[in-house]
Amino acid sequence: MQVIYERCCGIDVHKKVLAVCLRKGRKSEVREFGTYTRDLLILADWLMESGCQMITMESTGPYWKPLFNVFEAAGIPSMIVNARHMKALPGRKTDISDAQWIADLLQHGLLKASFVPGREQRELREEPDGRARS
């Protein structure tokens, strides 16, 4: 199979923990991170230092949003994939194996990104009364 990304990352996102797999060619490095802002910044720094070309996250509830915002601010390309599409694929048993599977599929260009509106549109949608901030 053709390799699209030499260095890429798959993340299985949960409320309190992130299972992260960084693929470097045929090798994988797996780590777990918390979901506090400082943890997300440490993760972003690690991925930038590793030369990560693309990040993919499984979209589960709203938990991907802070992570996506941190990556966007850091200038790291990332995409969200539909959880239902990921669940339809065989071979996964744990959060770590989920992250490895996501990274492997991404590395070979087998994932389709979900639509994520631009930052301004996302901020507008998150306003409790629907009005833009001043």
N, CA, C and O atoms as CSV, one atom per row, in Angstrom:
chain,resi,resn,atom,element,x,y,z
A,1,MET,N,N,0.832,-1.185,0.000
A,1,MET,CA,C,0.000,0.000,0.000
A,1,MET,C,C,0.881,1.256,0.000
A,1,MET,O,O,1.952,1.281,0.607
A,2,GLN,N,N,0.412,2.276,-0.683
A,2,GLN,CA,C,1.170,3.521,-0.784
A,2,GLN,C,C,1.101,4.308,0.523
A,2,GLN,O,O,0.038,4.435,1.130
A,3,VAL,N,N,2.242,4.830,0.942
A,3,VAL,CA,C,2.314,5.663,2.140
A,3,VAL,C,C,2.083,7.121,1.727
A,3,VAL,O,O,2.807,7.664,0.893
A,4,ILE,N,N,1.070,7.737,2.320
A,4,ILE,CA,C,0.741,9.135,2.042
A,4,ILE,C,C,1.473,10.060,3.008
A,4,ILE,O,O,2.007,11.092,2.603
A,5,TYR,N,N,1.496,9.688,4.283
A,5,TYR,CA,C,2.172,10.472,5.331
A,5,TYR,C,C,3.258,9.616,5.968
A,5,TYR,O,O,2.973,8.555,6.524
A,6,GLU,N,N,4.491,10.072,5.888
A,6,GLU,CA,C,5.594,9.349,6.519
A,6,GLU,C,C,5.508,9.443,8.044
A,6,GLU,O,O,5.794,8.482,8.757
A,7,ARG,N,N,5.105,10.629,8.527
A,7,ARG,CA,C,4.951,10.847,9.971
A,7,ARG,C,C,3.546,11.384,10.224
A,7,ARG,O,O,3.202,12.487,9.799
A,8,CYS,N,N,2.746,10.589,10.919
A,8,CYS,CA,C,1.373,10.999,11.186
A,8,CYS,C,C,0.929,10.451,12.541
A,8,CYS,O,O,1.621,9.646,13.163
A,9,CYS,N,N,-0.225,10.903,12.973
A,9,CYS,CA,C,-0.684,10.576,14.316
A,9,CYS,C,C,-2.166,10.228,14.312
A,9,CYS,O,O,-2.977,10.914,13.688
A,10,GLY,N,N,-2.508,9.154,15.017
A,10,GLY,CA,C,-3.897,8.776,15.240
A,10,GLY,C,C,-4.220,8.938,16.716
A,10,GLY,O,O,-3.442,8.526,17.576
A,11,ILE,N,N,-5.366,9.537,17.008
A,11,ILE,CA,C,-5.740,9.789,18.406
A,11,ILE,C,C,-7.137,9.256,18.660
A,11,ILE,O,O,-8.082,9.579,17.942
A,12,ASP,N,N,-7.251,8.436,19.690
A,12,ASP,CA,C,-8.548,7.970,20.167
A,12,ASP,C,C,-8.914,8.891,21.335
A,12,ASP,O,O,-8.284,8.845,22.392
A,13,VAL,N,N,-9.925,9.717,21.136
A,13,VAL,CA,C,-10.269,10.787,22.078
A,13,VAL,C,C,-11.353,10.326,23.046
A,13,VAL,O,O,-12.383,9.794,22.634
A,14,HIS,N,N,-11.108,10.537,24.340
A,14,HIS,CA,C,-12.091,10.260,25.387
A,14,HIS,C,C,-12.178,11.458,26.321
A,14,HIS,O,O,-11.417,12.416,26.187
A,15,LYS,N,N,-13.088,11.400,27.246
A,15,LYS,CA,C,-13.313,12.522,28.152
A,15,LYS,C,C,-12.076,12.841,28.996
A,15,LYS,O,O,-11.726,14.011,29.151
A,16,LYS,N,N,-11.411,11.822,29.543
A,16,LYS,CA,C,-10.311,12.061,30.473
A,16,LYS,C,C,-8.942,11.633,29.971
A,16,LYS,O,O,-7.927,11.961,30.586
A,17,VAL,N,N,-8.900,10.906,28.863
A,17,VAL,CA,C,-7.608,10.413,28.372
A,17,VAL,C,C,-7.604,10.381,26.847
A,17,VAL,O,O,-8.628,10.161,26.200
A,18,LEU,N,N,-6.406,10.609,26.299
A,18,LEU,CA,C,-6.175,10.528,24.863
A,18,LEU,C,C,-5.170,9.408,24.614
A,18,LEU,O,O,-4.064,9.441,25.154
A,19,ALA,N,N,-5.537,8.432,23.815
A,19,ALA,CA,C,-4.601,7.397,23.387
A,19,ALA,C,C,-4.022,7.877,22.064
A,19,ALA,O,O,-4.761,8.115,21.108
A,20,VAL,N,N,-2.700,8.019,22.008
A,20,VAL,CA,C,-2.044,8.656,20.868
A,20,VAL,C,C,-1.009,7.706,20.270
A,20,VAL,O,O,-0.188,7.130,20.985
A,21,CYS,N,N,-1.062,7.553,18.956
A,21,CYS,CA,C,-0.073,6.746,18.238
A,21,CYS,C,C,0.573,7.607,17.163
A,21,CYS,O,O,-0.095,8.071,16.239
A,22,LEU,N,N,1.873,7.813,17.291
A,22,LEU,CA,C,2.645,8.546,16.292
A,22,LEU,C,C,3.347,7.532,15.403
A,22,LEU,O,O,4.166,6.743,15.875
A,23,ARG,N,N,3.026,7.554,14.118
A,23,ARG,CA,C,3.663,6.654,13.144
A,23,ARG,C,C,4.838,7.379,12.506
A,23,ARG,O,O,4.711,8.506,12.028
A,24,LYS,N,N,5.984,6.706,12.510
A,24,LYS,CA,C,7.193,7.213,11.847
A,24,LYS,C,C,7.647,6.108,10.912
A,24,LYS,O,O,8.372,5.198,11.315
A,25,GLY,N,N,7.217,6.192,9.665
A,25,GLY,CA,C,7.503,5.105,8.736
A,25,GLY,C,C,6.767,3.851,9.188
A,25,GLY,O,O,5.542,3.860,9.304
A,26,ARG,N,N,7.499,2.782,9.441
A,26,ARG,CA,C,6.888,1.532,9.902
A,26,ARG,C,C,6.861,1.406,11.418
A,26,ARG,O,O,6.290,0.457,11.956
A,27,LYS,N,N,7.472,2.352,12.101
A,27,LYS,CA,C,7.532,2.302,13.561
A,27,LYS,C,C,6.410,3.132,14.165
A,27,LYS,O,O,5.968,4.122,13.582
A,28,SER,N,N,5.956,2.716,15.338
A,28,SER,CA,C,4.913,3.445,16.067
A,28,SER,C,C,5.392,3.762,17.465
A,28,SER,O,O,6.075,2.961,18.104
A,29,GLU,N,N,5.025,4.946,17.931
A,29,GLU,CA,C,5.273,5.331,19.317
A,29,GLU,C,C,3.917,5.653,19.923
A,29,GLU,O,O,3.181,6.493,19.406
A,30,VAL,N,N,3.593,4.985,21.013
A,30,VAL,CA,C,2.283,5.129,21.638
A,30,VAL,C,C,2.438,5.788,23.005
A,30,VAL,O,O,3.308,5.427,23.798
A,31,ARG,N,N,1.568,6.765,23.257
A,31,ARG,CA,C,1.550,7.451,24.551
A,31,ARG,C,C,0.113,7.762,24.929
A,31,ARG,O,O,-0.783,7.761,24.085
A,32,GLU,N,N,-0.091,8.028,26.213
A,32,GLU,CA,C,-1.392,8.504,26.683
A,32,GLU,C,C,-1.204,9.890,27.274
A,32,GLU,O,O,-0.188,10.174,27.910
A,33,PHE,N,N,-2.190,10.749,27.060
A,33,PHE,CA,C,-2.166,12.106,27.569
A,33,PHE,C,C,-3.488,12.395,28.262
A,33,PHE,O,O,-4.515,11.798,27.941
A,34,GLY,N,N,-3.449,13.312,29.213
A,34,GLY,CA,C,-4.670,13.792,29.845
A,34,GLY,C,C,-5.364,14.770,28.908
A,34,GLY,O,O,-4.900,15.014,27.794
A,35,THR,N,N,-6.466,15.321,29.364
A,35,THR,CA,C,-7.239,16.226,28.508
A,35,THR,C,C,-7.261,17.669,29.000
A,35,THR,O,O,-7.999,18.495,28.462
A,36,TYR,N,N,-6.464,17.979,30.010
A,36,TYR,CA,C,-6.346,19.369,30.445
A,36,TYR,C,C,-5.531,20.144,29.424
A,36,TYR,O,O,-4.757,19.554,28.670
A,37,THR,N,N,-5.698,21.453,29.393
A,37,THR,CA,C,-5.016,22.287,28.408
A,37,THR,C,C,-3.513,22.070,28.417
A,37,THR,O,O,-2.895,21.979,27.356
A,38,ARG,N,N,-2.918,21.985,29.598
A,38,ARG,CA,C,-1.463,21.794,29.655
A,38,ARG,C,C,-1.056,20.468,29.007
A,38,ARG,O,O,-0.003,20.386,28.375
A,39,ASP,N,N,-1.885,19.433,29.161
A,39,ASP,CA,C,-1.614,18.143,28.518
A,39,ASP,C,C,-1.699,18.260,26.997
A,39,ASP,O,O,-0.884,17.684,26.277
A,40,LEU,N,N,-2.686,19.006,26.518
A,40,LEU,CA,C,-2.861,19.182,25.078
A,40,LEU,C,C,-1.694,19.955,24.475
A,40,LEU,O,O,-1.253,19.660,23.364
A,41,LEU,N,N,-1.198,20.941,25.209
A,41,LEU,CA,C,-0.049,21.716,24.732
A,41,LEU,C,C,1.220,20.860,24.694
A,41,LEU,O,O,2.028,20.986,23.773
A,42,ILE,N,N,1.395,19.995,25.688
A,42,ILE,CA,C,2.539,19.074,25.697
A,42,ILE,C,C,2.443,18.125,24.504
A,42,ILE,O,O,3.441,17.860,23.835
A,43,LEU,N,N,1.244,17.617,24.242
A,43,LEU,CA,C,1.022,16.743,23.090
A,43,LEU,C,C,1.353,17.472,21.788
A,43,LEU,O,O,2.054,16.927,20.936
A,44,ALA,N,N,0.859,18.687,21.631
A,44,ALA,CA,C,1.126,19.460,20.409
A,44,ALA,C,C,2.629,19.692,20.233
A,44,ALA,O,O,3.144,19.568,19.122
A,45,ASP,N,N,3.335,20.027,21.314
A,45,ASP,CA,C,4.784,20.229,21.236
A,45,ASP,C,C,5.496,18.948,20.791
A,45,ASP,O,O,6.383,18.990,19.939
A,46,TRP,N,N,5.104,17.813,21.372
A,46,TRP,CA,C,5.708,16.527,21.019
A,46,TRP,C,C,5.505,16.223,19.532
A,46,TRP,O,O,6.433,15.792,18.847
A,47,LEU,N,N,4.291,16.452,19.046
A,47,LEU,CA,C,4.003,16.167,17.645
A,47,LEU,C,C,4.765,17.104,16.705
A,47,LEU,O,O,5.243,16.674,15.656
A,48,MET,N,N,4.879,18.378,17.076
A,48,MET,CA,C,5.643,19.324,16.248
A,48,MET,C,C,7.117,18.937,16.223
A,48,MET,O,O,7.743,18.951,15.164
A,49,GLU,N,N,7.678,18.591,17.386
A,49,GLU,CA,C,9.081,18.188,17.462
A,49,GLU,C,C,9.343,16.915,16.664
A,49,GLU,O,O,10.445,16.713,16.155
A,50,SER,N,N,8.341,16.068,16.557
A,50,SER,CA,C,8.471,14.802,15.825
A,50,SER,C,C,8.286,14.974,14.324
A,50,SER,O,O,8.490,14.027,13.564
A,51,GLY,N,N,7.904,16.167,13.890
A,51,GLY,CA,C,7.698,16.425,12.468
A,51,GLY,C,C,6.415,15.816,11.918
A,51,GLY,O,O,6.345,15.449,10.745
A,52,CYS,N,N,5.408,15.711,12.769
A,52,CYS,CA,C,4.129,15.126,12.368
A,52,CYS,C,C,3.511,15.942,11.228
A,52,CYS,O,O,3.410,17.166,11.309
A,53,GLN,N,N,3.096,15.239,10.158
A,53,GLN,CA,C,2.540,15.896,8.984
A,53,GLN,C,C,1.019,16.021,9.035
A,53,GLN,O,O,0.454,16.941,8.443
A,54,MET,N,N,0.354,15.102,9.737
A,54,MET,CA,C,-1.108,15.122,9.812
A,54,MET,C,C,-1.556,14.348,11.045
A,54,MET,O,O,-0.947,13.352,11.436
A,55,ILE,N,N,-2.636,14.833,11.645
A,55,ILE,CA,C,-3.236,14.201,12.823
A,55,ILE,C,C,-4.673,13.854,12.491
A,55,ILE,O,O,-5.380,14.640,11.860
A,56,THR,N,N,-5.105,12.681,12.915
A,56,THR,CA,C,-6.500,12.294,12.771
A,56,THR,C,C,-7.050,11.900,14.122
A,56,THR,O,O,-6.408,11.188,14.895
A,57,MET,N,N,-8.261,12.382,14.393
A,57,MET,CA,C,-8.953,12.056,15.643
A,57,MET,C,C,-10.300,11.440,15.317
A,57,MET,O,O,-10.965,11.837,14.361
A,58,GLU,N,N,-10.687,10.478,16.113
A,58,GLU,CA,C,-12.021,9.920,16.000
A,58,GLU,C,C,-12.976,10.880,16.705
A,58,GLU,O,O,-12.741,11.245,17.857
A,59,SER,N,N,-14.039,11.290,16.035
A,59,SER,CA,C,-14.953,12.272,16.620
A,59,SER,C,C,-15.979,11.592,17.520
A,59,SER,O,O,-16.865,10.878,17.050
A,60,THR,N,N,-15.843,11.823,18.801
A,60,THR,CA,C,-16.773,11.270,19.781
A,60,THR,C,C,-17.261,12.411,20.659
A,60,THR,O,O,-16.482,12.992,21.415
A,61,GLY,N,N,-18.521,12.729,20.564
A,61,GLY,CA,C,-19.060,13.831,21.360
A,61,GLY,C,C,-18.285,15.108,21.101
A,61,GLY,O,O,-17.727,15.289,20.018
A,62,PRO,N,N,-18.243,15.994,22.082
A,62,PRO,CA,C,-17.543,17.274,21.920
A,62,PRO,C,C,-16.079,17.232,22.352
A,62,PRO,O,O,-15.407,18.262,22.328
A,63,TYR,N,N,-15.575,16.071,22.744
A,63,TYR,CA,C,-14.247,15.995,23.340
A,63,TYR,C,C,-13.112,16.323,22.382
A,63,TYR,O,O,-12.010,16.638,22.831
A,64,TRP,N,N,-13.348,16.260,21.083
A,64,TRP,CA,C,-12.314,16.568,20.100
A,64,TRP,C,C,-12.088,18.069,19.949
A,64,TRP,O,O,-11.033,18.481,19.466
A,65,LYS,N,N,-13.050,18.891,20.348
A,65,LYS,CA,C,-12.993,20.326,20.062
A,65,LYS,C,C,-11.783,21.042,20.669
A,65,LYS,O,O,-11.092,21.753,19.939
A,66,PRO,N,N,-11.488,20.892,21.975
A,66,PRO,CA,C,-10.309,21.596,22.511
A,66,PRO,C,C,-9.016,21.131,21.845
A,66,PRO,O,O,-8.111,21.928,21.598
A,67,LEU,N,N,-8.941,19.854,21.561
A,67,LEU,CA,C,-7.760,19.291,20.920
A,67,LEU,C,C,-7.586,19.876,19.514
A,67,LEU,O,O,-6.487,20.279,19.135
A,68,PHE,N,N,-8.664,19.917,18.757
A,68,PHE,CA,C,-8.633,20.486,17.412
A,68,PHE,C,C,-8.203,21.950,17.469
A,68,PHE,O,O,-7.404,22.392,16.643
A,69,ASN,N,N,-8.727,22.706,18.438
A,69,ASN,CA,C,-8.369,24.128,18.575
A,69,ASN,C,C,-6.892,24.312,18.885
A,69,ASN,O,O,-6.259,25.219,18.346
A,70,VAL,N,N,-6.333,23.465,19.747
A,70,VAL,CA,C,-4.903,23.553,20.085
A,70,VAL,C,C,-4.058,23.258,18.857
A,70,VAL,O,O,-3.092,23.972,18.587
A,71,PHE,N,N,-4.406,22.215,18.108
A,71,PHE,CA,C,-3.648,21.878,16.906
A,71,PHE,C,C,-3.756,22.989,15.858
A,71,PHE,O,O,-2.778,23.325,15.191
A,72,GLU,N,N,-4.949,23.547,15.725
A,72,GLU,CA,C,-5.156,24.629,14.765
A,72,GLU,C,C,-4.290,25.833,15.133
A,72,GLU,O,O,-3.646,26.420,14.264
A,73,ALA,N,N,-4.270,26.202,16.408
A,73,ALA,CA,C,-3.465,27.341,16.859
A,73,ALA,C,C,-1.971,27.083,16.670
A,73,ALA,O,O,-1.206,28.011,16.405
A,74,ALA,N,N,-1.557,25.819,16.809
A,74,ALA,CA,C,-0.148,25.463,16.646
A,74,ALA,C,C,0.236,25.294,15.174
A,74,ALA,O,O,1.416,25.156,14.853
A,75,GLY,N,N,-0.752,25.304,14.284
A,75,GLY,CA,C,-0.470,25.150,12.864
A,75,GLY,C,C,-0.204,23.714,12.437
A,75,GLY,O,O,0.445,23.479,11.418
A,76,ILE,N,N,-0.700,22.752,13.209
A,76,ILE,CA,C,-0.532,21.344,12.868
A,76,ILE,C,C,-1.778,20.876,12.120
A,76,ILE,O,O,-2.880,20.953,12.663
A,77,PRO,N,N,-1.629,20.396,10.894
A,77,PRO,CA,C,-2.800,19.921,10.148
A,77,PRO,C,C,-3.472,18.747,10.881
A,77,PRO,O,O,-2.811,17.808,11.323
A,78,SER,N,N,-4.792,18.832,10.992
A,78,SER,CA,C,-5.519,17.751,11.666
A,78,SER,C,C,-6.888,17.596,11.036
A,78,SER,O,O,-7.421,18.513,10.412
A,79,MET,N,N,-7.438,16.409,11.219
A,79,MET,CA,C,-8.775,16.163,10.716
A,79,MET,C,C,-9.535,15.265,11.675
A,79,MET,O,O,-8.957,14.504,12.451
A,80,ILE,N,N,-10.841,15.381,11.591
A,80,ILE,CA,C,-11.746,14.578,12.394
A,80,ILE,C,C,-12.347,13.529,11.461
A,80,ILE,O,O,-12.699,13.831,10.321
A,81,VAL,N,N,-12.461,12.300,11.949
A,81,VAL,CA,C,-13.135,11.267,11.168
A,81,VAL,C,C,-14.360,10.798,11.939
A,81,VAL,O,O,-14.388,10.810,13.169
A,82,ASN,N,N,-15.350,10.394,11.199
A,82,ASN,CA,C,-16.609,9.964,11.786
A,82,ASN,C,C,-16.412,8.681,12.584
A,82,ASN,O,O,-15.849,7.711,12.076
A,83,ALA,N,N,-16.870,8.672,13.820
A,83,ALA,CA,C,-16.717,7.509,14.695
A,83,ALA,C,C,-17.443,6.292,14.130
A,83,ALA,O,O,-16.961,5.168,14.269
A,84,ARG,N,N,-18.587,6.503,13.500
A,84,ARG,CA,C,-19.328,5.373,12.928
A,84,ARG,C,C,-18.526,4.702,11.818
A,84,ARG,O,O,-18.556,3.480,11.673
A,85,HIS,N,N,-17.812,5.505,11.038
A,85,HIS,CA,C,-16.973,4.924,9.990
A,85,HIS,C,C,-15.849,4.107,10.604
A,85,HIS,O,O,-15.528,3.024,10.115
A,86,MET,N,N,-15.253,4.614,11.663
A,86,MET,CA,C,-14.158,3.905,12.330
A,86,MET,C,C,-14.653,2.623,12.993
A,86,MET,O,O,-13.960,1.606,12.969
A,87,LYS,N,N,-15.825,2.664,13.573
A,87,LYS,CA,C,-16.361,1.482,14.258
A,87,LYS,C,C,-16.664,0.361,13.274
A,87,LYS,O,O,-16.680,-0.810,13.654
A,88,ALA,N,N,-16.902,0.707,12.016
A,88,ALA,CA,C,-17.226,-0.294,11.010
A,88,ALA,C,C,-15.987,-1.059,10.543
A,88,ALA,O,O,-16.103,-2.061,9.838
A,89,LEU,N,N,-14.816,-0.591,10.933
A,89,LEU,CA,C,-13.586,-1.233,10.492
A,89,LEU,C,C,-13.145,-2.280,11.517
A,89,LEU,O,O,-13.207,-2.013,12.717
A,90,PRO,N,N,-12.702,-3.459,11.084
A,90,PRO,CA,C,-12.346,-4.538,12.002
A,90,PRO,C,C,-10.966,-4.368,12.625
A,90,PRO,O,O,-10.177,-3.529,12.191
A,91,GLY,N,N,-10.682,-5.172,13.649
A,91,GLY,CA,C,-9.322,-5.296,14.157
A,91,GLY,C,C,-8.975,-4.469,15.368
A,91,GLY,O,O,-7.791,-4.337,15.675
A,92,ARG,N,N,-9.938,-3.899,16.081
A,92,ARG,CA,C,-9.619,-3.027,17.205
A,92,ARG,C,C,-10.180,-3.607,18.503
A,92,ARG,O,O,-11.299,-4.121,18.527
A,93,LYS,N,N,-9.401,-3.520,19.575
A,93,LYS,CA,C,-9.848,-4.062,20.855
A,93,LYS,C,C,-9.705,-3.077,22.020
A,93,LYS,O,O,-10.532,-3.086,22.931
A,94,THR,N,N,-8.679,-2.236,22.007
A,94,THR,CA,C,-8.417,-1.313,23.114
A,94,THR,C,C,-8.235,0.098,22.578
A,94,THR,O,O,-8.153,0.312,21.369
A,95,ASP,N,N,-8.174,1.063,23.500
A,95,ASP,CA,C,-7.945,2.448,23.092
A,95,ASP,C,C,-6.609,2.595,22.368
A,95,ASP,O,O,-6.507,3.324,21.382
A,96,ILE,N,N,-5.592,1.903,22.862
A,96,ILE,CA,C,-4.268,1.965,22.224
A,96,ILE,C,C,-4.331,1.370,20.829
A,96,ILE,O,O,-3.806,1.953,19.881
A,97,SER,N,N,-4.970,0.213,20.695
A,97,SER,CA,C,-5.057,-0.383,19.355
A,97,SER,C,C,-5.936,0.468,18.437
A,97,SER,O,O,-5.715,0.500,17.226
A,98,ASP,N,N,-6.931,1.156,19.003
A,98,ASP,CA,C,-7.734,2.099,18.212
A,98,ASP,C,C,-6.842,3.194,17.637
A,98,ASP,O,O,-6.921,3.503,16.448
A,99,ALA,N,N,-5.997,3.779,18.479
A,99,ALA,CA,C,-5.103,4.857,18.037
A,99,ALA,C,C,-4.134,4.342,16.971
A,99,ALA,O,O,-3.860,5.040,15.995
A,100,GLN,N,N,-3.623,3.141,17.151
A,100,GLN,CA,C,-2.709,2.561,16.170
A,100,GLN,C,C,-3.418,2.313,14.841
A,100,GLN,O,O,-2.858,2.559,13.773
A,101,TRP,N,N,-4.633,1.833,14.915
A,101,TRP,CA,C,-5.426,1.560,13.718
A,101,TRP,C,C,-5.726,2.858,12.969
A,101,TRP,O,O,-5.612,2.913,11.744
A,102,ILE,N,N,-6.106,3.895,13.704
A,102,ILE,CA,C,-6.388,5.200,13.099
A,102,ILE,C,C,-5.129,5.733,12.401
A,102,ILE,O,O,-5.197,6.209,11.268
A,103,ALA,N,N,-3.978,5.649,13.089
A,103,ALA,CA,C,-2.723,6.142,12.511
A,103,ALA,C,C,-2.350,5.358,11.252
A,103,ALA,O,O,-1.891,5.945,10.272
A,104,ASP,N,N,-2.543,4.049,11.271
A,104,ASP,CA,C,-2.214,3.213,10.118
A,104,ASP,C,C,-3.102,3.556,8.920
A,104,ASP,O,O,-2.619,3.670,7.793
A,105,LEU,N,N,-4.393,3.718,9.173
A,105,LEU,CA,C,-5.310,4.091,8.091
A,105,LEU,C,C,-4.963,5.465,7.525
A,105,LEU,O,O,-4.989,5.668,6.311
A,106,LEU,N,N,-4.640,6.404,8.409
A,106,LEU,CA,C,-4.255,7.744,7.967
A,106,LEU,C,C,-2.985,7.698,7.129
A,106,LEU,O,O,-2.906,8.334,6.078
A,107,GLN,N,N,-1.996,6.949,7.594
A,107,GLN,CA,C,-0.719,6.884,6.895
A,107,GLN,C,C,-0.886,6.433,5.444
A,107,GLN,O,O,-0.116,6.829,4.569
A,108,HIS,N,N,-1.888,5.611,5.201
A,108,HIS,CA,C,-2.109,5.085,3.858
A,108,HIS,C,C,-3.251,5.784,3.121
A,108,HIS,O,O,-3.685,5.327,2.063
A,109,GLY,N,N,-3.737,6.897,3.684
A,109,GLY,CA,C,-4.741,7.702,3.002
A,109,GLY,C,C,-6.113,7.051,2.898
A,109,GLY,O,O,-6.833,7.278,1.925
A,110,LEU,N,N,-6.482,6.249,3.885
A,110,LEU,CA,C,-7.737,5.508,3.837
A,110,LEU,C,C,-8.858,6.133,4.659
A,110,LEU,O,O,-9.885,5.494,4.886
A,111,LEU,N,N,-8.677,7.364,5.106
A,111,LEU,CA,C,-9.702,8.028,5.913
A,111,LEU,C,C,-10.224,9.269,5.217
A,111,LEU,O,O,-9.488,9.965,4.517
A,112,LYS,N,N,-11.485,9.530,5.415
A,112,LYS,CA,C,-12.117,10.728,4.855
A,112,LYS,C,C,-12.434,11.683,6.005
A,112,LYS,O,O,-13.063,11.297,6.991
A,113,ALA,N,N,-11.998,12.911,5.867
A,113,ALA,CA,C,-12.215,13.913,6.917
A,113,ALA,C,C,-13.673,14.340,6.978
A,113,ALA,O,O,-14.338,14.488,5.953
A,114,SER,N,N,-14.157,14.533,8.201
A,114,SER,CA,C,-15.471,15.133,8.401
A,114,SER,C,C,-15.342,16.642,8.218
A,114,SER,O,O,-14.265,17.204,8.417
A,115,PHE,N,N,-16.426,17.291,7.844
A,115,PHE,CA,C,-16.404,18.740,7.696
A,115,PHE,C,C,-16.341,19.398,9.067
A,115,PHE,O,O,-17.126,19.071,9.958
A,116,VAL,N,N,-15.410,20.320,9.230
A,116,VAL,CA,C,-15.302,21.132,10.438
A,116,VAL,C,C,-15.335,22.586,9.988
A,116,VAL,O,O,-14.467,23.013,9.227
A,117,PRO,N,N,-16.339,23.367,10.455
A,117,PRO,CA,C,-16.404,24.779,10.061
A,117,PRO,C,C,-15.160,25.533,10.513
A,117,PRO,O,O,-14.444,25.084,11.408
A,118,GLY,N,N,-14.910,26.672,9.893
A,118,GLY,CA,C,-13.790,27.516,10.295
A,118,GLY,C,C,-13.938,28.010,11.731
A,118,GLY,O,O,-15.017,27.929,12.319
A,119,ARG,N,N,-12.850,28.517,12.281
A,119,ARG,CA,C,-12.816,28.942,13.682
A,119,ARG,C,C,-13.915,29.953,14.017
A,119,ARG,O,O,-14.596,29.814,15.033
A,120,GLU,N,N,-14.090,30.967,13.170
A,120,GLU,CA,C,-15.104,31.997,13.451
A,120,GLU,C,C,-16.500,31.389,13.511
A,120,GLU,O,O,-17.292,31.731,14.389
A,121,GLN,N,N,-16.797,30.499,12.592
A,121,GLN,CA,C,-18.113,29.854,12.578
A,121,GLN,C,C,-18.302,28.973,13.812
A,121,GLN,O,O,-19.386,28.940,14.394
A,122,ARG,N,N,-17.248,28.260,14.209
A,122,ARG,CA,C,-17.340,27.412,15.417
A,122,ARG,C,C,-17.595,28.268,16.650
A,122,ARG,O,O,-18.415,27.911,17.496
A,123,GLU,N,N,-16.898,29.395,16.756
A,123,GLU,CA,C,-17.089,30.278,17.906
A,123,GLU,C,C,-18.503,30.843,17.928
A,123,GLU,O,O,-19.117,30.941,18.991
A,124,LEU,N,N,-19.013,31.210,16.776
A,124,LEU,CA,C,-20.365,31.735,16.684
A,124,LEU,C,C,-21.381,30.679,17.132
A,124,LEU,O,O,-22.325,30.989,17.858
A,125,ARG,N,N,-21.184,29.454,16.704
A,125,ARG,CA,C,-22.103,28.369,17.069
A,125,ARG,C,C,-22.077,28.064,18.562
A,125,ARG,O,O,-23.067,27.581,19.113
A,126,GLU,N,N,-20.959,28.341,19.219
A,126,GLU,CA,C,-20.827,28.030,20.641
A,126,GLU,C,C,-21.352,29.121,21.547
A,126,GLU,O,O,-21.420,28.928,22.761
A,127,GLU,N,N,-21.726,30.270,20.989
A,127,GLU,CA,C,-22.314,31.341,21.797
A,127,GLU,C,C,-23.677,30.879,22.309
A,127,GLU,O,O,-24.488,30.371,21.535
A,128,PRO,N,N,-23.935,31.052,23.612
A,128,PRO,CA,C,-25.186,30.556,24.178
A,128,PRO,C,C,-26.440,31.201,23.568
A,128,PRO,O,O,-27.474,30.545,23.452
A,129,ASP,N,N,-26.355,32.489,23.176
A,129,ASP,CA,C,-27.539,33.153,22.628
A,129,ASP,C,C,-27.488,33.251,21.099
A,129,ASP,O,O,-28.378,33.839,20.485
A,130,GLY,N,N,-26.436,32.670,20.478
A,130,GLY,CA,C,-26.341,32.653,19.026
A,130,GLY,C,C,-25.801,33.930,18.421
A,130,GLY,O,O,-25.669,34.023,17.201
A,131,ARG,N,N,-25.478,34.936,19.262
A,131,ARG,CA,C,-24.950,36.197,18.735
A,131,ARG,C,C,-23.434,36.187,18.768
A,131,ARG,O,O,-22.824,35.556,19.631
A,132,ALA,N,N,-22.837,36.885,17.830
A,132,ALA,CA,C,-21.377,36.999,17.770
A,132,ALA,C,C,-20.884,37.857,18.929
A,132,ALA,O,O,-21.579,38.744,19.425
A,133,ARG,N,N,-19.665,37.557,19.335
A,133,ARG,CA,C,-19.050,38.360,20.393
A,133,ARG,C,C,-18.647,39.719,19.861
A,133,ARG,O,O,-18.378,39.874,18.670
A,134,SER,N,N,-18.605,40.691,20.733
A,134,SER,CA,C,-18.190,42.042,20.321
A,134,SER,C,C,-16.697,42.168,20.349
A,134,SER,O,O,-16.160,43.230,20.034
